[in-house]
Amino acid sequence: MSTESATTATTRYSVAPGTRLNVRSGPGTQYPVVRSLAAGSTVAIYCQMPGTWVTGPYGTTNIWDNIAPGEYASDAYVHTGSDGYVARRCG
């Protein structure tokens, strides 16, 4: 497991419209859900890392976004405007 950065992310990204997004304790669907984000939420991405593949409104990806210490969301549900990494790699 990687260590999250204490650096503040300045850009916020929208969660897919009409979607409650499960936030997990690690970068994959095998990790427990720690909370859910309401539709219309925005998140800051502190770092990103590969994990399990997920298909969502923004395609199929194995990129997971670290949105808070110990909290990860699949990039397939976060509108970053990119199919690749938009933040540094975690770790």
N, C-alpha and C positions, 0 to 999 in steps of 0.2 A: 504494500500500500504506500502511496506517496504522501509527502508532507505538503499541506496546503500553504500557500503564501500569505503572509500578513499584509502584503501590498494591496492597496485599494484599487479595484478595477473602476475605471471611469465610465465605460460604455455599458449601457443596459440594453438587453435584447428581449424581444417579446416572445412569450409562450404562444404556441399555436392557438388561434381563435377557437373558442368553443371546447377547449381541452382542459381537463384537470390533469396536471402533470405530476406523476409520482416522482418524488425525490428519494434517492437511495443512499445508503451509507458507503457505497463503493461503486466503481464504474462497470456495473453489469446488472442484469435482471435477477441474478442469483442473490444479490444483496438485499437486506430488508428495507422496506419503505420506511423512511423516517418522518416524512410529512408529504402533503400534496399541495401544489400551487394552484390557485384558482385560475379559471379562464381569464385572460386579459392581464395576467401578471407579467412583470418584467424581472429579469435577473441580470446580475453582473457575473461575468465569467472571469475567474481568477487564473485558471489554467485549464488545460484539456489533456485527456489521455485516452488511449485506445482501451476498449472493453468489449462486451458482447455486442453483436450486431442487432440493431433495432430498426424496424420500418415504421415511419410516422408520416405526418403531413409534409415534412420537408425532405422526404426520401429515405433511403436505407443507408445507415452509417454505423460505424463502430466507435465513433468519437463520443466521449462523455465529457460534459462540462462540470467543472468544480465551481459551485455557486456559493458555497460557504464551507467552513471547516467541517469535514466529514459528510458533505452533501454533494451528490452528483445527479445530474439530469442528462438524459440522452439528447444529443444534439439534433436528433431527428424531430424533436418537438420544440426546438428553440430557433427562432428566425435570425440567423446570423448573416444571411445574404451570401453564404459561401458553402461549398461542399467540403471544404478542407478546414484546417485549423485557423482560428482567428485570434488565438491567445497562445502564450507559451505552453510548452509541454509541462505537465506536473512532474515533480520529482527532482 
